Amino acid sequence: ELGGVQRRKIGYLEEFLFSRLEQKKRISTLSGGERARLLLARLVTEGANVLVLDEPTNDLDLPTLQVLDEALTAFEGCVLMVTHDRYFLDRVATGILHFEGGGRVVFYEGNYQVFQRLHARRAQVRREEEHAARPATPPKPRAAREQQGLSYRERRELEEVEGEIATVEERQAEVEALLSDASNLPGGRERLHQLTAEHAELEARLSQLLERWEVLESKR
């Protein structure tokens, strides 16, 4: 019985990609992915309204990942999950608990992409508030103001930064396009992890470049 509805075992197991013939196998002969699907099928039948999952996507093949995605999406209770799989968070998460240091945890409603936008916006607001709280600096003498601007080295650096920003953004768009259709991704799970890690590195590098660009541009 699932959610108050009587189900046939054969049909239920077929939803977890076990054919009628495979359902007669001994558990000792199942592969790692098949065992993971079987454990998930048993877990859902236990009738719990809260699941706590630690890195549930580790070492799963793509068919099992799809089953896990569908099972968690259909689960009517609450799922508390710890995972480094950002793509999977984008698929199933409805909220993110983010540890921000100093014992402070902030809840962001939405998936991982929404969290990234909201977190960046909060950081920008904090920077603006800190900037507004700083005491106003007295105007510099005219001679000092005339000396401001970019040196030759800084102008060259600005050009290089702008070029690298364009390159990083272009590669980031390519990676996001691949991740958006991960079900057809050559290389399977390993390639998915590589692209996810690369996307995080690109995001961090782009943030550094934009911060440096703002410094140089404001000085110019």
ABEGO torsion letter per residue (X at the ends): XBGGBBBBAAAAAAAAGBBAAAAABBAAABBAAAAAAAAAAAAAAAGBABBBBBGAABGBBAAAAAAAAAAAAABABBBBBBBABAAAAAAABABBBBBAEGGBBBBBBEBAAAAAAAAAAAAAAAAAAAAAABBBBBBBBAAAAAABEBBAAAAAAAAAAAAAAAAAAAAAAAAAAAAABAAABBGEAAAAAAAAAAAAAAAAAAAAAAAAAAAAAAAX
